[in-house]
Amino acid sequence: MFRLFSTFTQIAIASLITGVVLTRLDLSAEQILAEMGMTPEKVMLHLEQGFQWALPNIILGSMVIVPVWLVVYLFRPPRS
């Protein structure tokens, strides 16, 4: 659990430093997106489409993976 918290903290600090540097260079998220030919609305649309595609596949896959994992977990030899 500590490693997960540590990783999230490192990502947050790196993001903060990067944001400060980009702000000092007078760059904004809108400018960067415009350079890529995107708008915030298009980004949100792509994220929604990706989520709508991924969610049914995750659910379907978990209907197979979770029972298999449970059987393997139950029949594993006990740890000493």
C-alpha positions in Angstrom: 0.0 0.0 0.0 2.9 2.3 0.8 4.4 1.7 -2.7 1.1 2.7 -4.3 0.9 5.9 -2.3 4.6 6.7 -3.0 4.0 6.2 -6.7 1.0 8.6 -6.7 3.0 11.1 -4.7 5.8 11.0 -7.2 3.5 11.4 -10.1 1.8 14.4 -8.4 5.1 16.1 -7.7 6.4 15.5 -11.3 3.1 16.8 -12.7 3.3 19.9 -10.5 6.9 20.7 -11.5 6.0 20.2 -15.2 3.0 22.4 -14.9 5.1 25.2 -13.3 7.7 24.9 -16.0 5.1 25.1 -18.8 3.4 28.0 -17.1 6.8 29.9 -16.9 7.2 29.2 -20.7 3.7 30.8 -21.3 2.2 27.5 -22.5 -1.4 26.4 -21.7 -3.3 23.2 -22.2 -5.4 24.9 -24.9 -2.3 26.0 -26.8 -0.8 22.5 -26.7 -4.1 20.9 -27.7 -4.4 23.4 -30.6 -0.9 22.5 -31.8 -2.1 18.8 -32.0 -5.3 19.8 -33.8 -7.5 19.0 -30.8 -10.0 20.9 -28.6 -11.0 20.1 -25.1 -14.4 19.0 -26.4 -12.7 16.5 -28.8 -10.5 15.1 -26.0 -13.6 14.6 -23.8 -15.4 12.9 -26.7 -12.5 10.6 -27.3 -12.3 9.7 -23.6 -16.0 9.0 -23.4 -15.8 6.8 -26.6 -12.9 4.9 -25.1 -14.7 4.4 -21.8 -17.8 3.2 -23.6 -15.7 0.7 -25.6 -13.6 -0.5 -22.6 -16.2 -1.0 -20.0 -18.2 -3.8 -21.7 -14.9 -5.5 -22.6 -13.7 -5.3 -19.0 -16.9 -6.7 -17.6 -16.9 -9.5 -20.1 -13.3 -10.4 -19.5 -13.8 -10.3 -15.7 -16.6 -12.8 -16.0 -14.0 -15.3 -17.2 -10.9 -14.2 -15.3 -12.4 -13.8 -11.8 -13.8 -17.4 -11.6 -10.5 -18.8 -13.0 -8.5 -16.8 -10.4 -10.8 -17.9 -7.6 -10.4 -21.6 -8.5 -6.6 -21.3 -8.8 -6.5 -19.4 -5.5 -8.7 -22.0 -3.7 -6.6 -25.0 -4.9 -3.2 -23.5 -4.2 -1.2 -25.3 -1.5 -1.3 -23.5 1.9 1.7 -21.3 2.8 3.7 -22.3 5.7 
